[in-house]
């Protein structure tokens, strides 16, 4: 808005002065005028008028900034080229100079020098940054020197050779290369010559390698082998190689080959009890195998023999399952033992059913035994909801029906202790006895009496006996107090026996309304202080066995400066009198526990007590989900930082962890996660296509690839494509705030979970979250820009005051800051001394006055 006003004023002044030769709307190549649709109607523009503009990606303004301004001159717009190409020279491989990254603008050049053995692809050593990028792509490529030949000569010479250049060679008379030819070629590659020529005498070749029993070479056999060739031998399974692993062709003959010797190796197999370690046997030898309990050999024989072709039967111990013992059920098909993956069917007795509510079921023999044992119970033995208890609840999700022998756990609220079993069990249609949540009481000190329980904590229902001192008795004939659900019953009083009192003690500056000349044992009198003195001590005295309890005192009331962690206050004084008021402010992230931020000096100190605490969390409104036990726990809110709650999401939405239940935590910034329930997409039903990678469910922005069936294609003419799990809950423009705006350019639409940041104008203070989030088509609550306090020279002259230690020019103060004033020379204060130290509160400040 300020920018628009500035543009309008500049236009008016320019036309008023009669300037000519206006400039038409600028067409910025590779750039864009700021809010050009808004300002297009202001063209043609007068001389000296300027506008902000920005450049496209890979282009910058002449100063190198993202934003710059273009100005109308008598010769047209300047700069003439508003957006210059930006070229970045990276640290390329094999480049010696420049050694590091360089940034050039359009028209600038740079010299490139390659490492020894490399040269530029283009003969020129300079590259220039043009409007379309580098004049020629900078690249250092490999060079190859002339090789040294053995038994051969080069047909064409040249030095040096560049990448992919070819060099022809010819073998000397009587020699040939690996291909059986007398000529060949070699190519210059990235790592040098791809191969060097090898020319050798034709008579030195070898035929096929010698054959061996129970073994062969590892490579494909050739008709002929060159001198120096090597081949590798390997033996068949259960045979061991003896002798050299490789043979070599030398002067037309192979070196001596190895032999393959038969062997059998018994390893430490799983579930084998004996033998317990590896055994090596020769052909004809045998070994006995004993399996662990619950396992048996796959072959009935317990002995295996090493033969020419290996073991007579492969040794293996496999799991078996014995016939289980059924309770309230019988097996339909019997067999003993059962091997892995064998299935055993069972049937519950009449009047019984299993956990699935069926009379029949199956169990599978697995690696670790039966998959499960059947549990058949009477249908009438099910239980309903667990019983409720005062000041407590169960810790798990409530079910409509519970099977026999199901258990649930109870827990108590804070400041209550569980008494009895934490777990209750469903048995024959009834729940076992539930626990109680008992209150706790701290035993106080008793005047004129004693008890062994002083200073101890007791549970609800406990009783404590009190013994009075000599000369005292229990006036109400009680000798015990009881710990009740909400604290102690009324404690008994130990009083002197049958003695009365005269007038209560005289207290300076105090009086007793309706005072009597004589008081009986147990009577009381109340003191009141004369204003403005405050009462210190117990205002009530009691006649106990002829003596009064200690009376209070009436003294002047003062308050020391309060200590407020995470906060500050004003005005500041060494001491405060009764009814003095101060204003305090909490630091970032902290809040007063009650409404308002003022406190008063009272008889008992500062009231209400000034405190700054972390903001508690109210009842969470979960979009597309709800809190577990929401109806029963709603009365517990608000809750303090650190509290955790369970919640679940509606159909079509999942928690961030994709679990059925998740935890949300109260933090100093509110509930976390901010978005408890996220949209998800199920696997779609394809027509003439199939999914390449399946997964269920898909979260927001997940991608699913698909492929068309043979003979089909999609709208893009391709046989495969991708689809994205999207939400229709996009947001429009972020909400506007007074005296502030977002820090980024506004978009027409924002996808879900987008964030934008806000900032305030100078001297305005941001209050609330810095960012807002797009959630389900709506923006979260934006922050506010709190007004500053403006203290003008005119106002200070009217009050005859001036700023302490500052000039009397207009002064801007942020909310929460403390300001100090003094009277102008020759003036005296009319308001209190404390009023000369005040605090700015959201644009309002109370000023002192001098005359």
Secondary structure, DSSP 8 states (H G I E B T S, - for coil): -HHHHHHHHHHHHHHHTT--S-B-----TTEEETTHHHHGGG-SB-TT-EEEEEE-TTEE-TTS-SEEEEEEETTEEESSS-SEEEEEE---TTEEES-S-EEEETT-EEE-EE-TTEEESSS-SEEEEETTEESS---EEEEE-----SSEEESS--SSEETT-EEEEEE-TTEE-TTS-SEEEEEEETTEES-----EEGGG-B-S----TTEEESS---S-B-TT-EEEEEE-TTEEEES-SEEEEETTEE----EEEE-EEE---TTEEES-S-EEE-TT-EEE-EE-TTEEESSS-SEEEEETTEESS---EEEEE-----SSEEESS--SSEETT-EEEEEE-TTEE-TTS-SEEEEEEETTEES-----EEGGG-B-S----TTEEESS---S-B-TT-EEEEEE-TT-EEES-SEEEEETTEE----EEE-EEE----TTEE-TTTT-EEETT-EEE-EE-TTEEETTS--EEEEETTEE-----EEESS--B-S----TTEE-TT--S-B-TT-EEE-EE-TT-EEES-SEEEEETTEE----EEE--EE-----TTEEEES--S-EETT-EEEEEE-TTEE-SSSSSEEEEETTEEES----EE--B-----TTEEETTHHHHGGG-SB-TT-EEEEEE-TTEE-TT--SSEEEEEETTEEESSS-SEEEE-----SSEEESS--SSEETT-EEEEEE-TT---TTS-SEEEEE---S--B-S----TTEEESS---S-B-TT-EEEEEE-TT-EEES-SEEEEETTEE----EEE--EEE-HHHHHHHTEEETTS-SS-EEE-TT-EEEEEE-TT--B-S-GGGGEEE-BTTB-----B-
